[in-house]
Amino acid sequence: MSSGSVLLTEERNPRGIPKAPFIADVEQYLGGPEGEVEIPLRNFQDAIAKYRYMENNLAQRRRGLEDKIPDIRKTLNMVEYLQSRREAKNKTREEDDLEDDLDGDDAQKPLQTTFELNDTLFAEAELEDTDTVFLWLGANVMLSYKLPAAVSLLRSKLDAASTSLENTIEDLEFLREQLTVMEVNTARVYNWDVKRRREKRMKEEAQTKQLAEKTDS
């Protein structure tokens, strides 16, 4: 591999992040004992910068998903509760035995809830008996859904967000491994160059000393 070649390999993780190769033989990678180190070290720093950029983006995505998933789960639980109340009420009507079934049945009582007006102010409300809910879809968009459709939508969104979070965490771990490999590569090439320069200097000093001894003799 020449000193100016692209470092990252064709091997990638499932989301397409390239894998960084470990340089086992620095001299061979640089093309010989006189190989240039400045360009490879610059390539290493470019690769590290790209990995860190991806890491920052994924860390931000992870924080967003970790905030989003509890909200989706909370909304799903609420819609499922409304659906169960609705199904219980429909069942009692079909059985036409309301006096026995409604006595002590919370599903038939008006649903009281508390909602947030701002950070420190809450209000109570009685929910209308309906089979429709309105869901925020983002970008100031709200749509109405029948309860079963809302449950199905929220479950799919929860599954997708959970899978995305798992993939993001996996990618972050993969990126940290690649960053470690690149930092080790950088240290190995730098240390190899320091050792080469030191040996070259010691060799030149020895030759100078030998020449001086010959001159004195």
Backbone as JSON Lines, residues from 0, in Angstrom:
{"i":0,"aa":"M","n":[0.85,-1.2,0.0],"ca":[0.0,0.0,0.0],"c":[0.88,1.24,0.0]}
{"i":1,"aa":"S","n":[0.65,2.16,-0.91],"ca":[1.45,3.37,-1.0],"c":[1.03,4.37,0.04]}
{"i":2,"aa":"S","n":[1.93,5.35,0.31],"ca":[1.66,6.32,1.37],"c":[0.51,7.25,1.05]}
{"i":3,"aa":"G","n":[0.16,7.38,-0.24],"ca":[-0.91,8.3,-0.58],"c":[-2.24,7.64,-0.83]}
{"i":4,"aa":"S","n":[-2.32,6.31,-0.57],"ca":[-3.54,5.57,-0.88],"c":[-4.63,5.86,0.14]}
{"i":5,"aa":"V","n":[-5.87,5.55,-0.26],"ca":[-7.0,5.73,0.64],"c":[-6.92,4.71,1.75]}
{"i":6,"aa":"L","n":[-7.12,5.15,2.98],"ca":[-6.93,4.27,4.12],"c":[-8.11,3.32,4.34]}
{"i":7,"aa":"L","n":[-9.34,3.85,4.29],"ca":[-10.5,3.05,4.67],"c":[-10.74,1.92,3.68]}
{"i":8,"aa":"T","n":[-11.17,0.76,4.22],"ca":[-11.38,-0.42,3.39],"c":[-12.78,-0.43,2.8]}
{"i":9,"aa":"E","n":[-13.02,-1.44,1.95],"ca":[-14.35,-1.6,1.36],"c":[-15.31,-2.28,2.34]}
{"i":10,"aa":"E","n":[-14.78,-2.87,3.39],"ca":[-15.63,-3.54,4.38],"c":[-16.4,-2.51,5.18]}
{"i":11,"aa":"R","n":[-17.7,-2.76,5.34],"ca":[-18.58,-1.8,6.03],"c":[-19.51,-2.53,6.98]}
{"i":12,"aa":"N","n":[-20.05,-1.76,7.92],"ca":[-21.03,-2.35,8.84],"c":[-22.41,-2.33,8.16]}
{"i":13,"aa":"P","n":[-23.45,-2.88,8.77],"ca":[-24.76,-2.96,8.1],"c":[-25.33,-1.61,7.66]}
{"i":14,"aa":"R","n":[-24.93,-0.51,8.29],"ca":[-25.44,0.81,7.89],"c":[-24.46,1.54,6.96]}
{"i":15,"aa":"G","n":[-23.43,0.85,6.48],"ca":[-22.54,1.42,5.47],"c":[-21.37,2.21,6.01]}
{"i":16,"aa":"I","n":[-21.08,2.14,7.29],"ca":[-19.93,2.85,7.84],"c":[-18.67,2.04,7.55]}
{"i":17,"aa":"P","n":[-17.68,2.64,6.88],"ca":[-16.48,1.89,6.51],"c":[-15.63,1.5,7.71]}
{"i":18,"aa":"K","n":[-15.0,0.33,7.59],"ca":[-14.14,-0.17,8.65],"c":[-12.71,0.3,8.43]}
{"i":19,"aa":"A","n":[-12.06,0.69,9.5],"ca":[-10.66,1.13,9.42],"c":[-9.74,-0.07,9.59]}
{"i":20,"aa":"P","n":[-8.78,-0.28,8.67],"ca":[-7.87,-1.42,8.8],"c":[-6.78,-1.15,9.83]}
{"i":21,"aa":"F","n":[-6.36,-2.2,10.51],"ca":[-5.25,-2.07,11.44],"c":[-3.94,-2.27,10.68]}
{"i":22,"aa":"I","n":[-3.02,-1.34,10.83],"ca":[-1.74,-1.42,10.13],"c":[-0.76,-2.23,10.98]}
{"i":23,"aa":"A","n":[-0.58,-3.49,10.6],"ca":[0.3,-4.37,11.36],"c":[1.76,-4.12,11.04]}
{"i":24,"aa":"D","n":[2.06,-3.86,9.77],"ca":[3.44,-3.63,9.33],"c":[3.53,-2.21,8.78]}
{"i":25,"aa":"V","n":[4.05,-1.32,9.61],"ca":[4.1,0.1,9.21],"c":[5.01,0.29,8.02]}
{"i":26,"aa":"E","n":[6.17,-0.33,8.04],"ca":[7.14,-0.14,6.95],"c":[6.58,-0.59,5.62]}
{"i":27,"aa":"Q","n":[5.9,-1.73,5.63],"ca":[5.28,-2.22,4.39],"c":[4.18,-1.27,3.93]}
{"i":28,"aa":"Y","n":[3.39,-0.77,4.87],"ca":[2.31,0.15,4.52],"c":[2.86,1.43,3.88]}
{"i":29,"aa":"L","n":[4.01,1.89,4.38],"ca":[4.6,3.12,3.87],"c":[5.4,2.91,2.6]}
{"i":30,"aa":"G","n":[5.59,1.66,2.22],"ca":[6.29,1.4,0.97],"c":[7.78,1.21,1.11]}
{"i":31,"aa":"G","n":[8.28,0.99,2.32],"ca":[9.7,0.76,2.5],"c":[10.28,1.6,3.62]}
{"i":32,"aa":"P","n":[11.56,1.36,3.94],"ca":[12.21,2.09,5.06],"c":[12.32,3.59,4.85]}
{"i":33,"aa":"E","n":[12.22,4.04,3.6],"ca":[12.3,5.47,3.29],"c":[10.92,6.07,3.0]}
{"i":34,"aa":"G","n":[9.89,5.35,3.39],"ca":[8.54,5.8,3.09],"c":[8.19,7.14,3.74]}
{"i":35,"aa":"E","n":[7.31,7.88,3.08],"ca":[6.87,9.19,3.56],"c":[5.76,9.01,4.59]}
{"i":36,"aa":"V","n":[5.83,9.73,5.69],"ca":[4.82,9.6,6.75],"c":[3.86,10.79,6.81]}
{"i":37,"aa":"E","n":[4.23,11.89,6.23],"ca":[3.41,13.1,6.36],"c":[2.03,12.92,5.73]}
{"i":38,"aa":"I","n":[1.99,12.37,4.52],"ca":[0.71,12.18,3.83],"c":[-0.16,11.15,4.55]}
{"i":39,"aa":"P","n":[0.38,9.96,4.93],"ca":[-0.45,9.01,5.67],"c":[-0.99,9.58,6.97]}
{"i":40,"aa":"L","n":[-0.16,10.31,7.71],"ca":[-0.65,10.89,8.96],"c":[-1.77,11.89,8.71]}
{"i":41,"aa":"R","n":[-1.66,12.63,7.62],"ca":[-2.73,13.57,7.27],"c":[-4.0,12.81,6.9]}
{"i":42,"aa":"N","n":[-3.82,11.69,6.17],"ca":[-4.99,10.86,5.82],"c":[-5.65,10.29,7.08]}
{"i":43,"aa":"F","n":[-4.8,9.89,8.04],"ca":[-5.34,9.37,9.29],"c":[-6.19,10.41,10.0]}
{"i":44,"aa":"Q","n":[-5.69,11.63,10.06],"ca":[-6.43,12.69,10.74],"c":[-7.74,13.01,10.01]}
{"i":45,"aa":"D","n":[-7.72,12.94,8.69],"ca":[-8.95,13.15,7.92],"c":[-9.97,12.06,8.23]}
{"i":46,"aa":"A","n":[-9.49,10.81,8.3],"ca":[-10.4,9.7,8.61],"c":[-10.96,9.84,10.03]}
{"i":47,"aa":"I","n":[-10.12,10.22,10.98],"ca":[-10.57,10.41,12.36],"c":[-11.62,11.51,12.42]}
{"i":48,"aa":"A","n":[-11.4,12.6,11.67],"ca":[-12.35,13.71,11.66],"c":[-13.7,13.24,11.1]}
{"i":49,"aa":"K","n":[-13.68,12.39,10.06],"ca":[-14.93,11.89,9.48],"c":[-15.66,10.99,10.47]}
{"i":50,"aa":"Y","n":[-14.89,10.13,11.14],"ca":[-15.5,9.25,12.14],"c":[-16.12,10.06,13.28]}
{"i":51,"aa":"R","n":[-15.42,11.09,13.73],"ca":[-15.95,11.9,14.84],"c":[-17.19,12.68,14.4]}
{"i":52,"aa":"Y","n":[-17.22,13.11,13.15],"ca":[-18.41,13.8,12.63],"c":[-19.61,12.85,12.65]}
{"i":53,"aa":"M","n":[-19.39,11.61,12.17],"ca":[-20.47,10.62,12.2],"c":[-20.88,10.3,13.64]}
{"i":54,"aa":"E","n":[-19.89,10.22,14.52],"ca":[-20.17,9.93,15.92],"c":[-21.03,11.02,16.56]}
{"i":55,"aa":"N","n":[-20.72,12.27,16.27],"ca":[-21.51,13.38,16.82],"c":[-22.94,13.36,16.3]}
{"i":56,"aa":"N","n":[-23.09,13.07,15.01],"ca":[-24.44,13.01,14.43],"c":[-25.25,11.86,15.04]}
{"i":57,"aa":"L","n":[-24.61,10.72,15.21],"ca":[-25.31,9.57,15.78],"c":[-25.63,9.79,17.25]}
{"i":58,"aa":"A","n":[-24.72,10.45,17.97],"ca":[-25.0,10.75,19.39],"c":[-26.21,11.67,19.51]}
{"i":59,"aa":"Q","n":[-26.32,12.63,18.6],"ca":[-27.46,13.53,18.6],"c":[-28.75,12.76,18.26]}
{"i":60,"aa":"R","n":[-28.65,11.85,17.28],"ca":[-29.81,11.03,16.93],"c":[-30.23,10.15,18.11]}
{"i":61,"aa":"R","n":[-29.25,9.61,18.81],"ca":[-29.56,8.75,19.96],"c":[-30.32,9.54,21.03]}
{"i":62,"aa":"R","n":[-29.85,10.76,21.32],"ca":[-30.54,11.58,22.32],"c":[-31.96,11.88,21.88]}
{"i":63,"aa":"G","n":[-32.15,12.17,20.59],"ca":[-33.49,12.45,20.08],"c":[-34.41,11.25,20.21]}
{"i":64,"aa":"L","n":[-33.9,10.06,19.89],"ca":[-34.71,8.85,19.99],"c":[-35.03,8.52,21.44]}
{"i":65,"aa":"E","n":[-34.05,8.72,22.32],"ca":[-34.29,8.44,23.73],"c":[-35.33,9.39,24.33]}
{"i":66,"aa":"D","n":[-35.46,10.58,23.77],"ca":[-36.52,11.49,24.2],"c":[-37.86,11.15,23.55]}
{"i":67,"aa":"K","n":[-37.79,10.67,22.31],"ca":[-39.01,10.42,21.52],"c":[-39.72,9.14,21.93]}
{"i":68,"aa":"I","n":[-38.97,8.09,22.2],"ca":[-39.57,6.78,22.48],"c":[-40.5,6.79,23.69]}
{"i":69,"aa":"P","n":[-40.11,7.41,24.83],"ca":[-41.05,7.45,25.96],"c":[-42.35,8.18,25.63]}
{"i":70,"aa":"D","n":[-42.27,9.24,24.82],"ca":[-43.48,9.97,24.43],"c":[-44.4,9.08,23.58]}
{"i":71,"aa":"I","n":[-43.8,8.34,22.63],"ca":[-44.6,7.44,21.79],"c":[-45.25,6.36,22.66]}
{"i":72,"aa":"R","n":[-44.46,5.79,23.58],"ca":[-44.98,4.73,24.44],"c":[-46.11,5.25,25.33]}
{"i":73,"aa":"K","n":[-45.94,6.46,25.86],"ca":[-46.98,7.05,26.71],"c":[-48.26,7.28,25.91]}
{"i":74,"aa":"T","n":[-48.12,7.79,24.69],"ca":[-49.29,8.02,23.84],"c":[-49.96,6.71,23.48]}
{"i":75,"aa":"L","n":[-49.15,5.7,23.16],"ca":[-49.71,4.39,22.82],"c":[-50.48,3.8,24.0]}
{"i":76,"aa":"N","n":[-49.93,3.9,25.19],"ca":[-50.63,3.37,26.37],"c":[-51.97,4.06,26.57]}
{"i":77,"aa":"M","n":[-52.0,5.37,26.33],"ca":[-53.23,6.11,26.51],"c":[-54.28,5.7,25.47]}
{"i":78,"aa":"V","n":[-53.86,5.56,24.21],"ca":[-54.8,5.19,23.15],"c":[-55.3,3.77,23.38]}
{"i":79,"aa":"E","n":[-54.42,2.88,23.82],"ca":[-54.84,1.51,24.11],"c":[-55.86,1.49,25.26]}
{"i":80,"aa":"Y","n":[-55.66,2.37,26.23],"ca":[-56.61,2.46,27.34],"c":[-57.96,2.95,26.84]}
{"i":81,"aa":"L","n":[-57.95,3.97,25.98],"ca":[-59.21,4.46,25.41],"c":[-59.89,3.38,24.59]}
{"i":82,"aa":"Q","n":[-59.11,2.61,23.86],"ca":[-59.69,1.55,23.05],"c":[-60.3,0.46,23.93]}
{"i":83,"aa":"S","n":[-59.61,0.12,25.02],"ca":[-60.17,-0.91,25.91],"c":[-61.47,-0.43,26.56]}
{"i":84,"aa":"R","n":[-61.54,0.85,26.92],"ca":[-62.78,1.4,27.48],"c":[-63.9,1.35,26.45]}
{"i":85,"aa":"R","n":[-63.55,1.7,25.23],"ca":[-64.55,1.71,24.16],"c":[-65.08,0.3,23.91]}
{"i":86,"aa":"E","n":[-64.17,-0.67,23.87],"ca":[-64.59,-2.05,23.64],"c":[-65.44,-2.58,24.78]}
{"i":87,"aa":"A","n":[-65.09,-2.2,26.02],"ca":[-65.87,-2.64,27.16],"c":[-67.28,-2.07,27.11]}
{"i":88,"aa":"K","n":[-67.4,-0.78,26.73],"ca":[-68.72,-0.15,26.65],"c":[-69.56,-0.79,25.54]}
{"i":89,"aa":"N","n":[-68.95,-1.06,24.4],"ca":[-69.69,-1.69,23.3],"c":[-70.16,-3.09,23.68]}
{"i":90,"aa":"K","n":[-69.33,-3.78,24.44],"ca":[-69.69,-5.14,24.85],"c":[-70.91,-5.13,25.77]}
{"i":91,"aa":"T","n":[-70.94,-4.2,26.72],"ca":[-72.09,-4.15,27.64],"c":[-73.36,-3.77,26.92]}
{"i":92,"aa":"R","n":[-73.24,-2.92,25.92],"ca":[-74.42,-2.55,25.15],"c":[-74.95,-3.74,24.36]}
{"i":93,"aa":"E","n":[-74.05,-4.53,23.8],"ca":[-74.47,-5.69,23.03],"c":[-75.14,-6.72,23.92]}
{"i":94,"aa":"E","n":[-74.67,-6.84,25.12],"ca":[-75.27,-7.82,26.04],"c":[-76.59,-7.32,26.62]}
{"i":95,"aa":"D","n":[-76.84,-6.0,26.46],"ca":[-78.1,-5.4,26.92],"c":[-78.37,-5.72,28.39]}
{"i":96,"aa":"D","n":[-77.3,-5.6,29.17],"ca":[-77.45,-5.88,30.6],"c":[-76.73,-4.75,31.35]}
{"i":97,"aa":"L","n":[-77.11,-3.52,31.04],"ca":[-76.35,-2.36,31.51],"c":[-76.39,-2.2,33.01]}
{"i":98,"aa":"E","n":[-77.49,-2.45,33.63],"ca":[-77.56,-2.19,35.07],"c":[-76.59,-3.06,35.85]}
{"i":99,"aa":"D","n":[-76.46,-4.34,35.45],"ca":[-75.55,-5.23,36.16],"c":[-74.1,-4.93,35.82]}
{"i":100,"aa":"D","n":[-73.88,-4.67,34.54],"ca":[-72.49,-4.49,34.1],"c":[-71.94,-3.11,34.41]}
{"i":101,"aa":"L","n":[-72.78,-2.12,34.43],"ca":[-72.29,-0.76,34.66],"c":[-72.04,-0.48,36.12]}
{"i":102,"aa":"D","n":[-72.62,-1.22,37.0],"ca":[-72.46,-0.97,38.43],"c":[-71.01,-1.21,38.82]}
{"i":103,"aa":"G","n":[-70.31,-0.14,39.15],"ca":[-68.91,-0.25,39.55],"c":[-67.97,-0.43,38.39]}
{"i":104,"aa":"D","n":[-68.45,-0.29,37.17],"ca":[-67.58,-0.47,36.0],"c":[-66.99,0.87,35.6]}
{"i":105,"aa":"D","n":[-65.65,1.0,35.77],"ca":[-65.0,2.28,35.46],"c":[-65.06,2.61,33.98]}
{"i":106,"aa":"A","n":[-65.23,1.59,33.13],"ca":[-65.26,1.85,31.69],"c":[-66.45,2.69,31.3]}
{"i":107,"aa":"Q","n":[-67.52,2.7,32.17],"ca":[-68.72,3.44,31.81],"c":[-68.77,4.83,32.43]}
{"i":108,"aa":"K","n":[-67.84,5.12,33.32],"ca":[-67.82,6.43,33.95],"c":[-67.14,7.44,33.03]}
{"i":109,"aa":"P","n":[-67.54,8.72,33.08],"ca":[-66.84,9.74,32.29],"c":[-65.35,9.76,32.66]}
{"i":110,"aa":"L","n":[-64.51,9.87,31.66],"ca":[-63.07,9.82,31.88],"c":[-62.54,11.21,32.2]}
{"i":111,"aa":"Q","n":[-62.04,11.37,33.42],"ca":[-61.44,12.62,33.85],"c":[-59.93,12.54,33.66]}
{"i":112,"aa":"T","n":[-59.35,13.62,33.16],"ca":[-57.91,13.64,32.95],"c":[-57.35,15.02,33.26]}
{"i":113,"aa":"T","n":[-56.05,15.08,33.4],"ca":[-55.34,16.34,33.65],"c":[-54.38,16.58,32.49]}
{"i":114,"aa":"F","n":[-54.39,17.78,31.95],"ca":[-53.48,18.1,30.85],"c":[-52.68,19.35,31.19]}
{"i":115,"aa":"E","n":[-51.52,19.45,30.57],"ca":[-50.58,20.53,30.86],"c":[-50.84,21.75,29.98]}
{"i":116,"aa":"L","n":[-50.99,22.89,30.64],"ca":[-51.12,24.15,29.9],"c":[-49.76,24.79,29.68]}
{"i":117,"aa":"N","n":[-48.93,24.75,30.71],"ca":[-47.53,25.16,30.58],"c":[-46.72,24.4,31.63]}
{"i":118,"aa":"D","n":[-45.49,24.8,31.87],"ca":[-44.61,24.03,32.74],"c":[-45.14,23.91,34.17]}
{"i":119,"aa":"T","n":[-45.91,24.87,34.62],"ca":[-46.35,24.85,36.02],"c":[-47.87,24.89,36.19]}
{"i":120,"aa":"L","n":[-48.6,24.86,35.07],"ca":[-50.05,25.0,35.14],"c":[-50.75,23.82,34.46]}
{"i":121,"aa":"F","n":[-51.65,23.18,35.21],"ca":[-52.39,22.04,34.68],"c":[-53.89,22.3,34.84]}
{"i":122,"aa":"A","n":[-54.67,21.62,34.0],"ca":[-56.12,21.77,34.07],"c":[-56.77,20.4,33.95]}
{"i":123,"aa":"E","n":[-57.97,20.29,34.51],"ca":[-58.72,19.05,34.42],"c":[-59.73,19.14,33.28]}
{"i":124,"aa":"A","n":[-59.99,17.97,32.7],"ca":[-60.96,17.93,31.6],"c":[-61.67,16.57,31.6]}
{"i":125,"aa":"E","n":[-62.87,16.56,31.03],"ca":[-63.61,15.31,30.86],"c":[-63.58,14.96,29.38]}
{"i":126,"aa":"L","n":[-63.06,13.76,29.06],"ca":[-62.9,13.37,27.67],"c":[-64.22,12.95,27.06]}
{"i":127,"aa":"E","n":[-64.42,13.36,25.85],"ca":[-65.63,12.99,25.12],"c":[-65.6,11.5,24.77]}
{"i":128,"aa":"D","n":[-66.73,10.87,24.84],"ca":[-66.84,9.45,24.48],"c":[-66.82,9.35,22.96]}
{"i":129,"aa":"T","n":[-65.71,8.94,22.41],"ca":[-65.56,8.9,20.96],"c":[-64.63,7.76,20.58]}
{"i":130,"aa":"D","n":[-64.7,7.35,19.32],"ca":[-63.81,6.3,18.82],"c":[-62.7,6.87,17.95]}
{"i":131,"aa":"T","n":[-62.49,8.19,18.07],"ca":[-61.49,8.88,17.25],"c":[-60.52,9.66,18.14]}
{"i":132,"aa":"V","n":[-59.27,9.64,17.77],"ca":[-58.26,10.44,18.47],"c":[-57.48,11.25,17.44]}
{"i":133,"aa":"F","n":[-56.84,12.31,17.9],"ca":[-56.01,13.15,17.04],"c":[-54.55,12.99,17.48]}
{"i":134,"aa":"L","n":[-53.7,12.73,16.51],"ca":[-52.29,12.5,16.8],"c":[-51.43,13.55,16.1]}
{"i":135,"aa":"W","n":[-50.45,14.06,16.85],"ca":[-49.47,14.96,16.25],"c":[-48.49,14.12,15.42]}
{"i":136,"aa":"L","n":[-48.28,14.5,14.17],"ca":[-47.36,13.78,13.3],"c":[-46.07,14.55,13.06]}
{"i":137,"aa":"G","n":[-45.97,15.72,13.68],"ca":[-44.78,16.55,13.49],"c":[-45.03,17.65,12.48]}
{"i":138,"aa":"A","n":[-44.15,18.66,12.5],"ca":[-44.25,19.81,11.58],"c":[-45.63,20.45,11.66]}
{"i":139,"aa":"N","n":[-46.16,20.56,12.89],"ca":[-47.46,21.19,13.12],"c":[-48.6,20.51,12.36]}
{"i":140,"aa":"V","n":[-48.48,19.19,12.18],"ca":[-49.51,18.43,11.47],"c":[-50.21,17.51,12.46]}
{"i":141,"aa":"M","n":[-51.54,17.57,12.5],"ca":[-52.34,16.68,13.34],"c":[-53.42,16.04,12.49]}
{"i":142,"aa":"L","n":[-53.57,14.72,12.63],"ca":[-54.58,13.99,11.87],"c":[-55.44,13.16,12.82]}
{"i":143,"aa":"S","n":[-56.68,12.93,12.41],"ca":[-57.58,12.11,13.22],"c":[-57.48,10.66,12.78]}
{"i":144,"aa":"Y","n":[-57.57,9.77,13.76],"ca":[-57.51,8.33,13.49],"c":[-58.56,7.62,14.33]}
{"i":145,"aa":"K","n":[-59.14,6.57,13.77],"ca":[-59.94,5.67,14.58],"c":[-59.01,4.98,15.57]}
{"i":146,"aa":"L","n":[-59.54,4.6,16.71],"ca":[-58.7,4.03,17.77],"c":[-57.85,2.84,17.31]}
{"i":147,"aa":"P","n":[-58.41,1.85,16.61],"ca":[-57.56,0.73,16.16],"c":[-56.44,1.18,15.22]}
{"i":148,"aa":"A","n":[-56.76,2.13,14.32],"ca":[-55.74,2.62,13.4],"c":[-54.66,3.39,14.15]}
{"i":149,"aa":"A","n":[-55.05,4.15,15.16],"ca":[-54.09,4.91,15.95],"c":[-53.16,3.97,16.71]}
{"i":150,"aa":"V","n":[-53.73,2.9,17.28],"ca":[-52.91,1.91,17.99],"c":[-51.91,1.28,17.03]}
{"i":151,"aa":"S","n":[-52.38,0.89,15.85],"ca":[-51.5,0.26,14.87],"c":[-50.38,1.21,14.44]}
{"i":152,"aa":"L","n":[-50.73,2.48,14.21],"ca":[-49.73,3.46,13.8],"c":[-48.69,3.68,14.89]}
{"i":153,"aa":"L","n":[-49.15,3.84,16.12],"ca":[-48.23,4.11,17.22],"c":[-47.32,2.91,17.5]}
{"i":154,"aa":"R","n":[-47.86,1.71,17.37],"ca":[-47.03,0.52,17.57],"c":[-45.95,0.43,16.51]}
{"i":155,"aa":"S","n":[-46.31,0.74,15.27],"ca":[-45.32,0.7,14.2],"c":[-44.25,1.77,14.41]}
{"i":156,"aa":"K","n":[-44.67,2.95,14.86],"ca":[-43.71,4.02,15.13],"c":[-42.8,3.65,16.3]}
{"i":157,"aa":"L","n":[-43.36,3.02,17.32],"ca":[-42.56,2.61,18.46],"c":[-41.55,1.54,18.06]}
{"i":158,"aa":"D","n":[-42.0,0.57,17.26],"ca":[-41.09,-0.48,16.8],"c":[-39.97,0.12,15.95]}
{"i":159,"aa":"A","n":[-40.33,1.04,15.05],"ca":[-39.33,1.64,14.17],"c":[-38.33,2.47,14.98]}
{"i":160,"aa":"A","n":[-38.83,3.24,15.94],"ca":[-37.94,4.07,16.75],"c":[-37.03,3.2,17.62]}
{"i":161,"aa":"S","n":[-37.56,2.11,18.17],"ca":[-36.75,1.21,19.0],"c":[-35.66,0.54,18.18]}
{"i":162,"aa":"T","n":[-36.02,0.1,16.97],"ca":[-35.03,-0.51,16.08],"c":[-33.96,0.5,15.69]}
{"i":163,"aa":"S","n":[-34.39,1.73,15.39],"ca":[-33.44,2.79,15.03],"c":[-32.49,3.09,16.19]}
{"i":164,"aa":"L","n":[-33.01,3.08,17.41],"ca":[-32.16,3.32,18.58],"c":[-31.14,2.2,18.74]}
{"i":165,"aa":"E","n":[-31.58,0.96,18.58],"ca":[-30.64,-0.17,18.68],"c":[-29.55,-0.07,17.63]}
{"i":166,"aa":"N","n":[-29.93,0.26,16.4],"ca":[-28.93,0.41,15.32],"c":[-27.98,1.56,15.6]}
{"i":167,"aa":"T","n":[-28.52,2.65,16.14],"ca":[-27.68,3.81,16.44],"c":[-26.66,3.49,17.51]}
{"i":168,"aa":"I","n":[-27.09,2.8,18.57],"ca":[-26.16,2.41,19.63],"c":[-25.09,1.47,19.08]}
{"i":169,"aa":"E","n":[-25.51,0.54,18.22],"ca":[-24.55,-0.38,17.6],"c":[-23.55,0.37,16.74]}
{"i":170,"aa":"D","n":[-24.04,1.36,15.97],"ca":[-23.14,2.15,15.12],"c":[-22.17,2.99,15.95]}
{"i":171,"aa":"L","n":[-22.64,3.52,17.06],"ca":[-21.75,4.3,17.93],"c":[-20.63,3.43,18.49]}
{"i":172,"aa":"E","n":[-20.96,2.22,18.89],"ca":[-19.93,1.3,19.38],"c":[-18.95,0.96,18.27]}
{"i":173,"aa":"F","n":[-19.47,0.74,17.05],"ca":[-18.61,0.45,15.9],"c":[-17.68,1.62,15.62]}
{"i":174,"aa":"L","n":[-18.22,2.83,15.66],"ca":[-17.41,4.01,15.39],"c":[-16.31,4.19,16.43]}
{"i":175,"aa":"R","n":[-16.61,3.92,17.68],"ca":[-15.59,4.05,18.73],"c":[-14.46,3.06,18.49]}
{"i":176,"aa":"E","n":[-14.81,1.86,18.02],"ca":[-13.77,0.88,17.7],"c":[-12.89,1.37,16.55]}
{"i":177,"aa":"Q","n":[-13.52,1.96,15.52],"ca":[-12.74,2.46,14.39],"c":[-11.86,3.64,14.79]}
{"i":178,"aa":"L","n":[-12.38,4.49,15.66],"ca":[-11.57,5.61,16.15],"c":[-10.36,5.1,16.92]}
{"i":179,"aa":"T","n":[-10.56,4.07,17.71],"ca":[-9.44,3.49,18.46],"c":[-8.39,2.93,17.5]}
{"i":180,"aa":"V","n":[-8.84,2.22,16.47],"ca":[-7.92,1.66,15.48],"c":[-7.14,2.77,14.79]}
{"i":181,"aa":"M","n":[-7.84,3.85,14.41],"ca":[-7.16,4.95,13.72],"c":[-6.16,5.65,14.63]}
{"i":182,"aa":"E","n":[-6.5,5.81,15.89],"ca":[-5.57,6.45,16.82],"c":[-4.34,5.57,17.05]}
{"i":183,"aa":"V","n":[-4.56,4.26,17.11],"ca":[-3.43,3.33,17.24],"c":[-2.56,3.38,15.99]}
{"i":184,"aa":"N","n":[-3.19,3.39,14.81],"ca":[-2.43,3.51,13.56],"c":[-1.58,4.77,13.55]}
{"i":185,"aa":"T","n":[-2.18,5.87,13.97],"ca":[-1.46,7.15,14.01],"c":[-0.25,7.05,14.93]}
{"i":186,"aa":"A","n":[-0.44,6.48,16.11],"ca":[0.66,6.36,17.07],"c":[1.75,5.44,16.54]}
{"i":187,"aa":"R","n":[1.37,4.36,15.88],"ca":[2.36,3.41,15.35],"c":[3.21,4.04,14.25]}
{"i":188,"aa":"V","n":[2.55,4.75,13.35],"ca":[3.3,5.4,12.27],"c":[4.2,6.51,12.83]}
{"i":189,"aa":"Y","n":[3.67,7.3,13.74],"ca":[4.46,8.38,14.33],"c":[5.67,7.82,15.08]}
{"i":190,"aa":"N","n":[5.45,6.79,15.9],"ca":[6.55,6.19,16.67],"c":[7.58,5.53,15.75]}
{"i":191,"aa":"W","n":[7.08,4.91,14.68],"ca":[8.0,4.31,13.7],"c":[8.89,5.38,13.08]}
{"i":192,"aa":"D","n":[8.29,6.52,12.76],"ca":[9.07,7.61,12.16],"c":[10.08,8.18,13.16]}
{"i":193,"aa":"V","n":[9.69,8.31,14.42],"ca":[10.62,8.8,15.45],"c":[11.79,7.84,15.59]}
{"i":194,"aa":"K","n":[11.5,6.55,15.63],"ca":[12.56,5.55,15.74],"c":[13.48,5.59,14.53]}
{"i":195,"aa":"R","n":[12.91,5.73,13.33],"ca":[13.71,5.79,12.12],"c":[14.62,7.01,12.13]}
{"i":196,"aa":"R","n":[14.1,8.15,12.53],"ca":[14.92,9.37,12.59],"c":[16.04,9.24,13.61]}
{"i":197,"aa":"R","n":[15.71,8.62,14.76],"ca":[16.73,8.45,15.8],"c":[17.85,7.53,15.32]}
{"i":198,"aa":"E","n":[17.47,6.42,14.69],"ca":[18.47,5.49,14.17],"c":[19.32,6.14,13.07]}
{"i":199,"aa":"K","n":[18.66,6.95,12.24],"ca":[19.39,7.63,11.18],"c":[20.39,8.63,11.76]}
{"i":200,"aa":"R","n":[19.94,9.36,12.8],"ca":[20.82,10.33,13.45],"c":[22.01,9.64,14.14]}
{"i":201,"aa":"M","n":[21.72,8.51,14.82],"ca":[22.79,7.78,15.49],"c":[23.78,7.22,14.47]}
{"i":202,"aa":"K","n":[23.27,6.79,13.34],"ca":[24.15,6.28,12.29],"c":[25.04,7.39,11.74]}
{"i":203,"aa":"E","n":[24.45,8.56,11.53],"ca":[25.23,9.69,11.01],"c":[26.28,10.14,12.03]}
{"i":204,"aa":"E","n":[25.9,10.12,13.32],"ca":[26.85,10.5,14.36],"c":[28.01,9.51,14.42]}
{"i":205,"aa":"A","n":[27.69,8.21,14.26],"ca":[28.74,7.19,14.28],"c":[29.67,7.36,13.09]}
{"i":206,"aa":"Q","n":[29.1,7.65,11.92],"ca":[29.94,7.86,10.73],"c":[30.81,9.09,10.89]}
{"i":207,"aa":"T","n":[30.25,10.14,11.48],"ca":[31.04,11.36,11.7],"c":[32.18,11.09,12.67]}
{"i":208,"aa":"K","n":[31.9,10.3,13.71],"ca":[32.93,9.97,14.69],"c":[34.03,9.14,14.06]}
{"i":209,"aa":"Q","n":[33.63,8.17,13.23],"ca":[34.63,7.34,12.55],"c":[35.5,8.18,11.63]}
{"i":210,"aa":"L","n":[34.87,9.12,10.92],"ca":[35.61,9.99,10.01],"c":[36.58,10.87,10.77]}
{"i":211,"aa":"A","n":[36.11,11.36,11.96],"ca":[36.99,12.2,12.76],"c":[38.17,11.41,13.3]}
{"i":212,"aa":"E","n":[37.94,10.17,13.69],"ca":[39.04,9.34,14.19],"c":[40.05,9.06,13.1]}
{"i":213,"aa":"K","n":[39.58,8.83,11.88],"ca":[40.49,8.59,10.77],"c":[41.32,9.84,10.48]}
{"i":214,"aa":"T","n":[40.66,10.99,10.57],"ca":[41.35,12.25,10.3],"c":[42.45,12.51,11.34]}
{"i":215,"aa":"D","n":[42.11,12.22,12.61],"ca":[43.08,12.44,13.7],"c":[44.27,11.49,13.58]}
{"i":216,"aa":"S","n":[44.0,10.27,13.11],"ca":[45.09,9.31,12.99],"c":[45.97,9.6,11.78]}
